[in-house]
Amino acid sequence: FLKLWNYRESLKENESFEGFLFIATRNLIFSHMRKSFNENAYKLTVLDTITDNENDWHGIQEEMEAHELGEYIEQLLAELSPRQQEIFRLSRKEGCTNREIAEKLAISEKTVEKNITITLRFLKENIRLLIIFLSV
């Protein structure tokens, strides 16, 4: 009825009033459907974005936890002797073989193996303690 009132001056007496009502009603329905469709599409887009960001968030969270674990391992390594730190870094960070480490540091391969074993055992024990502490 508001549409009719707004267009009252442009209506001609010889035109079909029923036709005007039909077209006005049809156009209002189409406008409403278009608006509703756009709103639903927007809601789906937002939902998809939230879901994608949630997956990204989990990835970021895992990355942060891995970074924190790496920092914790670095703190543990700092508690070792300088020689054990050097052997472990050459082995794990630089990828040197036991023979290469032994030659570089002028020590036996058995000493390299022994130091790596001791370091790994130390790290495993302390990481287990961290896991137990975090699970409590």
DSSP file (Angstrom, degrees, kcal/mol; ACC not computed):
  #  RESIDUE AA STRUCTURE BP1 BP2  ACC     N-H-->O    O-->H-N    N-H-->O    O-->H-N    TCO  KAPPA ALPHA  PHI   PSI    X-CA   Y-CA   Z-CA
    1    1 A F     >        0   0    0      0, 0.0     4,-2.5     0, 0.0     5,-0.2   0.000 360.0 360.0 360.0 -33.6    0.0    0.0    0.0
    2    2 A L  H  >  +     0   0    0      2,-0.2     4,-2.7     1,-0.2     5,-0.2   0.904 360.0  51.8 -64.4 -39.0    2.9    2.3    0.6
    3    3 A K  H  > S+     0   0    0      2,-0.2     4,-1.8     1,-0.2    -1,-0.2   0.924 109.8  49.3 -60.7 -44.8    4.2    1.6   -2.9
    4    4 A L  H  4 S+     0   0    0      1,-0.2     4,-0.2     2,-0.2    -2,-0.2   0.923 111.8  48.4 -60.3 -45.3    0.7    2.5   -4.2
    5    5 A W  H >< S+     0   0    0     -4,-2.5     3,-1.1     1,-0.2     4,-0.3   0.912 110.5  51.2 -63.3 -42.5    0.6    5.7   -2.2
    6    6 A N  H 3< S+     0   0    0     -4,-2.7     3,-0.3     1,-0.2    -1,-0.2   0.826 117.3  39.2 -65.1 -30.7    4.2    6.7   -3.4
    7    7 A Y  T >X S+     0   0    0     -4,-1.8     4,-1.0    -5,-0.2     3,-0.6   0.233  81.5 111.6-102.2  13.3    3.2    6.2   -7.0
    8    8 A R  T <4 S+     0   0    0     -3,-1.1     3,-0.3     1,-0.3    -1,-0.2   0.830  78.0  49.9 -58.1 -35.5   -0.3    7.6   -6.9
    9    9 A E  T 34 S+     0   0    0     -3,-0.3    -1,-0.3    -4,-0.3    -2,-0.1   0.803 109.6  50.1 -76.7 -27.2    0.6   10.6   -9.0
   10   10 A S  T <4 S+     0   0    0     -3,-0.6     2,-0.2    -4,-0.1    -1,-0.2   0.587  88.1 101.8 -88.4  -8.7    2.2    8.6  -11.7
   11   11 A L     <  -     0   0    0     -4,-1.0     2,-0.4    -3,-0.3     6,-0.0  -0.540  64.6-144.5 -74.9 137.6   -0.7    6.2  -12.1
   12   12 A K    >   -     0   0    0     -2,-0.2     3,-1.3     1,-0.1    -2,-0.1  -0.810  13.2-130.0-103.2 145.6   -3.0    6.9  -15.0
   13   13 A E  T 3  S+     0   0    0     -2,-0.4     4,-0.1     1,-0.3    -1,-0.1   0.804 106.1  54.1 -64.8 -29.5   -6.6    6.3  -14.8
   14   14 A N  T 3  S+     0   0    0      2,-0.1    -1,-0.3     3,-0.0     2,-0.2   0.561  90.8  93.4 -86.6  -5.7   -6.8    4.2  -17.9
   15   15 A E  S <  S-     0   0    0     -3,-1.3     2,-0.5     1,-0.1     3,-0.1  -0.499  90.3 -94.2 -83.3 157.5   -4.1    1.7  -16.8
   16   16 A S     >  -     0   0    0      1,-0.2     4,-1.9    -2,-0.2     5,-0.1  -0.576  26.7-161.5 -75.1 120.0   -5.0   -1.5  -15.0
   17   17 A F  H  > S+     0   0    0     -2,-0.5     4,-2.4     1,-0.2     5,-0.2   0.889  93.6  53.9 -65.8 -39.8   -4.9   -1.1  -11.3
   18   18 A E  H  > S+     0   0    0      1,-0.2     4,-2.5     2,-0.2    -1,-0.2   0.888 106.9  51.8 -62.7 -39.8   -4.7   -4.9  -10.9
   19   19 A G  H  > S+     0   0    0      2,-0.2     4,-2.7     1,-0.2     5,-0.2   0.907 108.9  50.6 -62.1 -42.8   -1.7   -5.0  -13.2
   20   20 A F  H  X S+     0   0    0     -4,-1.9     4,-2.7     2,-0.2     5,-0.2   0.936 111.9  47.0 -60.6 -46.7    0.1   -2.3  -11.2
   21   21 A L  H  X S+     0   0    0     -4,-2.4     4,-2.5     1,-0.2     5,-0.2   0.901 112.5  50.5 -61.6 -41.5   -0.6   -4.3   -7.9
   22   22 A F  H  X S+     0   0    0     -4,-2.5     4,-2.7     2,-0.2    -2,-0.2   0.946 114.4  42.5 -62.3 -49.0    0.6   -7.5   -9.5
   23   23 A I  H  X S+     0   0    0     -4,-2.7     4,-2.6     2,-0.2    -2,-0.2   0.900 115.2  49.9 -66.8 -41.5    3.9   -6.0  -10.8
   24   24 A A  H  X S+     0   0    0     -4,-2.7     4,-2.1    -5,-0.2    -1,-0.2   0.922 113.8  45.5 -62.9 -44.0    4.6   -4.0   -7.6
   25   25 A T  H  X S+     0   0    0     -4,-2.5     4,-2.4    -5,-0.2    -2,-0.2   0.928 112.9  50.4 -64.9 -45.4    4.0   -7.2   -5.5
   26   26 A R  H  X S+     0   0    0     -4,-2.7     4,-2.6    -5,-0.2    -2,-0.2   0.927 111.3  48.5 -58.5 -46.3    6.2   -9.3   -7.8
   27   27 A N  H  X S+     0   0    0     -4,-2.6     4,-2.5     1,-0.2    -1,-0.2   0.876 110.6  51.0 -63.8 -38.7    9.0   -6.7   -7.7
   28   28 A L  H  X S+     0   0    0     -4,-2.1     4,-2.6     2,-0.2    -1,-0.2   0.909 110.9  48.7 -64.0 -41.4    8.8   -6.6   -3.9
   29   29 A I  H  X S+     0   0    0     -4,-2.4     4,-2.8     2,-0.2    -2,-0.2   0.937 112.3  48.1 -64.0 -45.8    9.0  -10.4   -3.7
   30   30 A F  H  X S+     0   0    0     -4,-2.6     4,-2.8     2,-0.2     5,-0.2   0.909 112.0  49.8 -61.3 -41.9   12.0  -10.5   -6.1
   31   31 A S  H  X S+     0   0    0     -4,-2.5     4,-2.6     2,-0.2    -1,-0.2   0.927 112.2  47.6 -61.9 -44.9   13.8   -7.7   -4.1
   32   32 A H  H  X S+     0   0    0     -4,-2.6     4,-2.8     2,-0.2    -2,-0.2   0.917 112.6  48.8 -62.8 -43.1   13.2   -9.6   -0.9
   33   33 A M  H  X S+     0   0    0     -4,-2.8     4,-2.8     2,-0.2    -2,-0.2   0.913 112.0  49.0 -64.0 -42.8   14.4  -12.9   -2.4
   34   34 A R  H  X S+     0   0    0     -4,-2.8     4,-2.6     2,-0.2    -2,-0.2   0.923 113.4  46.8 -61.2 -45.3   17.5  -11.2   -3.8
   35   35 A K  H  X S+     0   0    0     -4,-2.6     4,-2.5    -5,-0.2    -2,-0.2   0.927 113.6  48.0 -62.8 -45.3   18.2   -9.6   -0.4
   36   36 A S  H  X S+     0   0    0     -4,-2.8     4,-2.5     2,-0.2    -2,-0.2   0.904 111.7  50.1 -62.3 -42.5   17.6  -12.9    1.4
   37   37 A F  H  X S+     0   0    0     -4,-2.8     4,-2.8     2,-0.2    -2,-0.2   0.920 111.5  48.4 -62.3 -44.7   19.9  -14.7   -1.1
   38   38 A N  H  X S+     0   0    0     -4,-2.6     4,-2.6     2,-0.2    -2,-0.2   0.898 111.5  49.8 -63.6 -41.0   22.7  -12.1   -0.6
   39   39 A E  H  X S+     0   0    0     -4,-2.5     4,-2.7     2,-0.2    -2,-0.2   0.926 112.7  46.7 -63.3 -44.5   22.4  -12.3    3.2
   40   40 A N  H  X S+     0   0    0     -4,-2.5     4,-2.6     2,-0.2    -2,-0.2   0.910 112.6  49.5 -64.7 -41.8   22.5  -16.2    3.1
   41   41 A A  H  X S+     0   0    0     -4,-2.8     4,-2.3     2,-0.2    -1,-0.2   0.913 111.9  49.5 -62.4 -41.1   25.5  -16.1    0.7
   42   42 A Y  H  X S+     0   0    0     -4,-2.6     4,-2.7     2,-0.2    -2,-0.2   0.923 110.3  50.1 -61.9 -45.3   27.2  -13.6    3.0
   43   43 A K  H  X S+     0   0    0     -4,-2.7     4,-2.6     1,-0.2    -2,-0.2   0.907 111.2  48.8 -61.7 -41.9   26.5  -15.8    6.1
   44   44 A L  H  X S+     0   0    0     -4,-2.6     4,-2.8     2,-0.2    -1,-0.2   0.898 111.1  50.5 -64.6 -39.7   28.0  -18.8    4.2
   45   45 A T  H  X S+     0   0    0     -4,-2.3     4,-2.5     2,-0.2    -2,-0.2   0.928 112.0  46.8 -63.2 -44.9   31.0  -16.8    3.3
   46   46 A V  H  X S+     0   0    0     -4,-2.7     4,-2.8     2,-0.2    -2,-0.2   0.922 112.6  50.1 -62.5 -43.9   31.5  -15.6    6.8
   47   47 A L  H  X S+     0   0    0     -4,-2.6     4,-2.6     2,-0.2    -2,-0.2   0.917 111.4  48.3 -61.4 -44.4   31.1  -19.2    8.1
   48   48 A D  H  X S+     0   0    0     -4,-2.8     4,-2.9     2,-0.2    -1,-0.2   0.911 112.0  49.9 -60.9 -42.5   33.6  -20.5    5.6
   49   49 A T  H  X S+     0   0    0     -4,-2.5     4,-2.9     2,-0.2    -2,-0.2   0.915 111.1  48.3 -63.9 -43.4   36.0  -17.8    6.6
   50   50 A I  H  X S+     0   0    0     -4,-2.8     4,-2.4     2,-0.2    -1,-0.2   0.924 113.0  48.3 -62.4 -44.0   35.6  -18.6   10.3
   51   51 A T  H  X S+     0   0    0     -4,-2.6     4,-2.1     2,-0.2    -2,-0.2   0.923 113.5  47.1 -62.7 -44.7   36.1  -22.3    9.6
   52   52 A D  H  X S+     0   0    0     -4,-2.9     4,-2.5     1,-0.2    -2,-0.2   0.922 113.4  48.2 -62.5 -43.8   39.2  -21.6    7.5
   53   53 A N  H  X S+     0   0    0     -4,-2.9     4,-3.3     2,-0.2    -1,-0.2   0.848 107.6  55.9 -66.1 -33.1   40.6  -19.3   10.1
   54   54 A E  H  X S+     0   0    0     -4,-2.4     4,-2.3     2,-0.2    -1,-0.2   0.922 109.3  46.2 -63.7 -42.9   39.9  -21.9   12.8
   55   55 A N  H  X S+     0   0    0     -4,-2.1     4,-1.9     2,-0.2    -2,-0.2   0.911 114.3  48.3 -63.8 -41.4   42.0  -24.4   10.8
   56   56 A D  H  X S+     0   0    0     -4,-2.5     4,-2.9     1,-0.2    -2,-0.2   0.909 108.6  54.7 -62.6 -41.4   44.7  -21.7   10.4
   57   57 A W  H  X S+     0   0    0     -4,-3.3     4,-3.1     1,-0.2    -2,-0.2   0.911 106.6  50.2 -59.7 -43.3   44.5  -20.9   14.1
   58   58 A H  H  X S+     0   0    0     -4,-2.3     4,-2.7     1,-0.2    -1,-0.2   0.909 111.4  49.4 -62.0 -40.0   45.1  -24.6   14.9
   59   59 A G  H  X S+     0   0    0     -4,-1.9     4,-2.2     2,-0.2    -2,-0.2   0.911 113.1  46.1 -63.4 -42.4   48.1  -24.5   12.6
   60   60 A I  H  X S+     0   0    0     -4,-2.9     4,-2.6     2,-0.2    -2,-0.2   0.905 112.3  51.0 -65.8 -41.3   49.4  -21.3   14.2
   61   61 A Q  H  X S+     0   0    0     -4,-3.1     4,-2.4    -5,-0.2    -2,-0.2   0.922 111.0  47.7 -63.6 -43.7   48.8  -22.8   17.7
   62   62 A E  H  X S+     0   0    0     -4,-2.7     4,-2.5     1,-0.2    -1,-0.2   0.892 111.4  51.7 -62.9 -39.5   50.7  -25.9   16.8
   63   63 A E  H  X S+     0   0    0     -4,-2.2     4,-2.4     2,-0.2    -2,-0.2   0.907 110.0  48.8 -63.2 -42.1   53.5  -23.8   15.3
   64   64 A M  H  X S+     0   0    0     -4,-2.6     4,-2.7     2,-0.2    -2,-0.2   0.911 111.4  49.4 -64.4 -42.0   53.7  -21.8   18.6
   65   65 A E  H  X S+     0   0    0     -4,-2.4     4,-2.5     2,-0.2    -2,-0.2   0.902 111.2  49.3 -64.2 -40.5   53.8  -25.0   20.6
   66   66 A A  H  X S+     0   0    0     -4,-2.5     4,-2.4     2,-0.2    -1,-0.2   0.900 111.3  50.0 -64.2 -40.3   56.6  -26.4   18.5
   67   67 A H  H  X S+     0   0    0     -4,-2.4     4,-2.3     2,-0.2    -2,-0.2   0.922 111.1  48.6 -63.6 -44.0   58.5  -23.1   18.8
   68   68 A E  H  X S+     0   0    0     -4,-2.7     4,-2.3     2,-0.2    -2,-0.2   0.894 111.0  50.4 -63.2 -39.9   58.0  -23.2   22.6
   69   69 A L  H  X S+     0   0    0     -4,-2.5     4,-2.5     2,-0.2    -1,-0.2   0.907 109.0  52.1 -63.7 -41.0   59.2  -26.8   22.7
   70   70 A G  H  X S+     0   0    0     -4,-2.4     4,-2.2     1,-0.2    -2,-0.2   0.905 109.9  48.7 -60.3 -41.9   62.3  -25.8   20.7
   71   71 A E  H  X S+     0   0    0     -4,-2.3     4,-2.1     2,-0.2    -1,-0.2   0.895 110.3  51.4 -64.0 -39.8   63.0  -23.0   23.2
   72   72 A Y  H  X S+     0   0    0     -4,-2.3     4,-2.2     2,-0.2    -2,-0.2   0.907 109.3  49.8 -63.7 -41.5   62.6  -25.5   26.0
   73   73 A I  H  X S+     0   0    0     -4,-2.5     4,-2.7     1,-0.2    -1,-0.2   0.899 108.7  52.9 -64.0 -40.0   65.1  -27.9   24.3
   74   74 A E  H  X S+     0   0    0     -4,-2.2     4,-1.6     2,-0.2    -1,-0.2   0.897 108.4  50.6 -61.9 -39.5   67.5  -25.0   23.9
   75   75 A Q  H  X S+     0   0    0     -4,-2.1     4,-0.6     2,-0.2    -2,-0.2   0.906 111.1  48.5 -63.9 -40.9   67.3  -24.3   27.6
   76   76 A L  H >< S+     0   0    0     -4,-2.2     3,-1.3     1,-0.2     4,-0.4   0.913 108.7  53.1 -64.8 -42.0   67.9  -27.9   28.4
   77   77 A L  H >< S+     0   0    0     -4,-2.7     3,-1.4     1,-0.3    -1,-0.2   0.840 100.2  62.7 -62.4 -32.0   70.9  -28.0   26.0
   78   78 A A  H 3< S+     0   0    0     -4,-1.6    -1,-0.3     1,-0.3    -2,-0.2   0.728  95.9  60.7 -65.0 -21.3   72.3  -25.0   27.9
   79   79 A E  T << S+     0   0    0     -3,-1.3    -1,-0.3    -4,-0.6    -2,-0.2   0.629  92.1  85.8 -80.4 -13.6   72.5  -27.1   31.0
   80   80 A L  S <  S-     0   0    0     -3,-1.4    -3,-0.0    -4,-0.4    39,-0.0  -0.329  94.5 -85.6 -82.0 167.3   74.9  -29.5   29.3
   81   81 A S     >  -     0   0    0      1,-0.1     4,-2.5    -2,-0.1     5,-0.2  -0.349  40.4-111.6 -66.8 154.3   78.7  -29.2   29.1
   82   82 A P  H  > S+     0   0    0      0, 0.0     4,-2.3     0, 0.0     5,-0.1   0.863 118.8  53.0 -56.4 -36.1   80.0  -27.0   26.2
   83   83 A R  H  > S+     0   0    0      2,-0.2     4,-2.5     1,-0.2     5,-0.2   0.917 109.2  47.8 -67.2 -43.6   81.5  -30.1   24.6
   84   84 A Q  H  > S+     0   0    0      2,-0.2     4,-2.6     1,-0.2     5,-0.2   0.898 112.0  50.9 -63.7 -39.9   78.1  -32.1   24.7
   85   85 A Q  H  X S+     0   0    0     -4,-2.5     4,-2.7     2,-0.2     5,-0.2   0.930 111.1  48.2 -60.6 -45.7   76.3  -29.0   23.3
   86   86 A E  H  X S+     0   0    0     -4,-2.3     4,-2.4    -5,-0.2    -2,-0.2   0.919 112.9  47.1 -63.5 -44.8   78.8  -28.8   20.4
   87   87 A I  H  X S+     0   0    0     -4,-2.5     4,-2.2     2,-0.2    -1,-0.2   0.928 113.8  48.0 -62.3 -45.6   78.6  -32.5   19.6
   88   88 A F  H  X>S+     0   0    0     -4,-2.6     4,-3.3     2,-0.2     5,-0.6   0.920 112.2  48.5 -64.1 -43.6   74.8  -32.4   19.7
   89   89 A R  I  X>S+     0   0    0     -4,-2.7     5,-2.0     1,-0.2     4,-1.4   0.909 111.9  49.2 -63.8 -41.8   74.6  -29.3   17.5
   90   90 A L  I  <5S+     0   0    0     -4,-2.4     6,-2.7    -5,-0.2    -1,-0.2   0.904 117.9  41.8 -62.5 -39.5   77.0  -30.7   15.0
   91   91 A S  I  <5S+     0   0    0     -4,-2.2     4,-0.2     4,-0.2    -2,-0.2   0.958 129.5  22.0 -72.4 -52.4   75.0  -34.0   14.9
   92   92 A R  I  <5S+     0   0    0     -4,-3.3    -3,-0.2    -5,-0.2    -2,-0.2   0.860 130.3  35.7 -91.3 -38.8   71.4  -32.7   14.9
   93   93 A K  I  <<S+     0   0    0     -4,-1.4    -3,-0.2    -5,-0.6    -4,-0.1   0.884 129.7  29.7 -86.4 -39.4   71.5  -29.1   13.6
   94   94 A E  S   <S-     0   0    0     -5,-2.0    -3,-0.2     2,-0.1    -4,-0.1   0.584  99.2-129.5 -97.8 -10.8   74.3  -29.4   11.0
   95   95 A G        +     0   0    0     -6,-0.4    -4,-0.2    -4,-0.2    -3,-0.1   0.749  46.0 163.3  73.4  24.8   73.7  -33.1   10.1
   96   96 A C        -     0   0    0     -6,-2.7    -1,-0.2    -7,-0.2     2,-0.1  -0.451  36.7-119.4 -74.8 148.8   77.3  -34.2   10.5
   97   97 A T     >  -     0   0    0     -2,-0.1     4,-2.4     1,-0.1     5,-0.2  -0.377  27.8-106.2 -79.0 165.8   78.0  -37.9   10.9
   98   98 A N  H  > S+     0   0    0      1,-0.2     4,-2.6     2,-0.2     5,-0.2   0.888 122.2  52.4 -60.6 -38.3   79.7  -39.3   14.0
   99   99 A R  H  > S+     0   0    0      2,-0.2     4,-2.5     1,-0.2    -1,-0.2   0.924 109.0  48.6 -64.3 -44.7   82.9  -39.8   12.0
  100  100 A E  H  > S+     0   0    0      2,-0.2     4,-2.5     1,-0.2    -2,-0.2   0.898 112.7  48.3 -62.6 -40.9   82.9  -36.1   10.8
  101  101 A I  H  X S+     0   0    0     -4,-2.4     4,-2.5     2,-0.2    -2,-0.2   0.930 110.9  51.0 -64.7 -44.8   82.3  -34.9   14.3
  102  102 A A  H  X>S+     0   0    0     -4,-2.6     5,-2.0     1,-0.2     4,-0.9   0.913 113.4  44.7 -59.7 -44.1   85.1  -37.1   15.6
  103  103 A E  H  <5S+     0   0    0     -4,-2.5     3,-0.3     3,-0.2    -1,-0.2   0.911 113.8  49.8 -66.3 -42.4   87.5  -35.8   13.0
  104  104 A K  H  <5S+     0   0    0     -4,-2.5    -2,-0.2     1,-0.2    -1,-0.2   0.873 121.2  33.7 -64.8 -38.5   86.4  -32.1   13.5
  105  105 A L  H  <5S-     0   0    0     -4,-2.5    -1,-0.2    -5,-0.2    -2,-0.2   0.427 106.1-122.7-100.3   0.1   86.8  -32.3   17.3
  106  106 A A  T  <5S+     0   0    0     -4,-0.9     2,-0.3    -3,-0.3    -3,-0.2   0.926  71.6 118.1  57.6  48.9   89.8  -34.7   17.3
  107  107 A I      < -     0   0    0     -5,-2.0    -1,-0.2    -6,-0.2    -2,-0.1  -0.841  69.2 -86.7-132.6 172.0   88.0  -37.3   19.5
  108  108 A S     >  -     0   0    0     -2,-0.3     4,-1.7     1,-0.1     5,-0.1  -0.408  29.4-120.8 -80.9 158.7   87.0  -40.9   18.9
  109  109 A E  H  > S+     0   0    0      1,-0.2     4,-2.9     2,-0.2     5,-0.2   0.865 114.6  58.8 -63.3 -35.5   83.7  -41.9   17.3
  110  110 A K  H  > S+     0   0    0      1,-0.2     4,-2.7     2,-0.2    -1,-0.2   0.887 103.9  50.8 -61.6 -38.6   82.8  -43.8   20.5
  111  111 A T  H  > S+     0   0    0      2,-0.2     4,-2.5     1,-0.2    -1,-0.2   0.900 110.5  49.4 -65.4 -40.3   83.1  -40.6   22.5
  112  112 A V  H  X S+     0   0    0     -4,-1.7     4,-2.5     2,-0.2    -2,-0.2   0.953 113.1  46.5 -62.0 -49.5   80.8  -38.8   20.0
  113  113 A E  H  X S+     0   0    0     -4,-2.9     4,-2.6     1,-0.2    -2,-0.2   0.917 112.7  50.1 -58.1 -45.5   78.3  -41.7   20.2
  114  114 A K  H  X S+     0   0    0     -4,-2.7     4,-2.5     1,-0.2    -1,-0.2   0.917 112.0  47.1 -61.4 -45.0   78.4  -41.7   24.0
  115  115 A N  H  X S+     0   0    0     -4,-2.5     4,-2.4     2,-0.2    -1,-0.2   0.887 112.7  48.9 -66.4 -38.9   77.9  -37.9   24.3
  116  116 A I  H  X S+     0   0    0     -4,-2.5     4,-2.8     2,-0.2     5,-0.2   0.919 111.9  49.6 -66.0 -42.2   75.0  -38.0   21.8
  117  117 A T  H  X S+     0   0    0     -4,-2.6     4,-2.4    -5,-0.2    -2,-0.2   0.925 112.3  47.3 -61.4 -45.6   73.4  -40.9   23.8
  118  118 A I  H  X S+     0   0    0     -4,-2.5     4,-2.4     2,-0.2    -2,-0.2   0.921 113.6  48.2 -62.5 -44.1   73.8  -39.1   27.1
  119  119 A T  H  X S+     0   0    0     -4,-2.4     4,-2.6     2,-0.2    -2,-0.2   0.928 112.2  48.1 -64.0 -45.8   72.3  -35.9   25.6
  120  120 A L  H  X S+     0   0    0     -4,-2.8     4,-2.7     2,-0.2    -1,-0.2   0.907 111.8  49.9 -62.7 -41.4   69.3  -37.6   24.0
  121  121 A R  H  X S+     0   0    0     -4,-2.4     4,-2.5    -5,-0.2     5,-0.2   0.927 111.3  49.5 -61.8 -44.7   68.6  -39.5   27.3
  122  122 A F  H  X S+     0   0    0     -4,-2.4     4,-2.1     1,-0.2    -2,-0.2   0.924 113.0  46.6 -59.4 -46.8   68.8  -36.2   29.2
  123  123 A L  H  X S+     0   0    0     -4,-2.6     4,-2.6     1,-0.2     5,-0.2   0.926 112.2  50.0 -63.6 -45.2   66.4  -34.5   26.7
  124  124 A K  H  X S+     0   0    0     -4,-2.7     4,-2.4     1,-0.2    -2,-0.2   0.915 111.0  49.0 -60.7 -44.4   63.9  -37.4   26.7
  125  125 A E  H  X S+     0   0    0     -4,-2.5     4,-2.0     1,-0.2    -1,-0.2   0.925 114.9  44.0 -62.3 -44.2   63.8  -37.5   30.5
  126  126 A N  H  X S+     0   0    0     -4,-2.1     4,-1.9    -5,-0.2    -2,-0.2   0.848 112.5  51.2 -72.9 -33.3   63.2  -33.8   30.8
  127  127 A I  H  X S+     0   0    0     -4,-2.6     4,-2.5     2,-0.2    -1,-0.2   0.885 108.5  52.7 -69.8 -37.4   60.7  -33.6   28.1
  128  128 A R  H  X S+     0   0    0     -4,-2.4     4,-2.7    -5,-0.2    -2,-0.2   0.923 108.3  51.0 -60.4 -42.9   58.8  -36.5   29.7
  129  129 A L  H  X S+     0   0    0     -4,-2.0     4,-2.6     1,-0.2    -2,-0.2   0.900 109.7  50.4 -61.0 -40.0   58.8  -34.5   32.9
  130  130 A L  H  X S+     0   0    0     -4,-1.9     4,-2.7     2,-0.2    -2,-0.2   0.924 110.9  48.5 -62.8 -44.5   57.4  -31.5   31.0
  131  131 A I  H  X S+     0   0    0     -4,-2.5     4,-1.8     2,-0.2    -2,-0.2   0.915 112.6  47.9 -63.0 -43.9   54.7  -33.6   29.5
  132  132 A I  H  X S+     0   0    0     -4,-2.7     4,-0.8     2,-0.2    -1,-0.2   0.921 112.9  49.3 -61.3 -44.1   53.7  -35.0   32.9
  133  133 A F  H >< S+     0   0    0     -4,-2.6     3,-0.6     1,-0.2    -2,-0.2   0.906 112.5  47.0 -63.1 -42.3   53.7  -31.5   34.4
  134  134 A L  H 3< S+     0   0    0     -4,-2.7    -1,-0.2     1,-0.2    -2,-0.2   0.789 108.2  55.7 -71.8 -26.9   51.5  -30.2   31.6
  135  135 A S  H 3<        0   0    0     -4,-1.8    -1,-0.2     1,-0.2    -2,-0.2   0.637 360.0 360.0 -81.5 -12.8   49.1  -33.0   31.8
  136  136 A V    <<        0   0    0     -4,-0.8    -1,-0.2    -3,-0.6    -2,-0.1   0.482 360.0 360.0 -77.7 360.0   48.4  -32.5   35.5
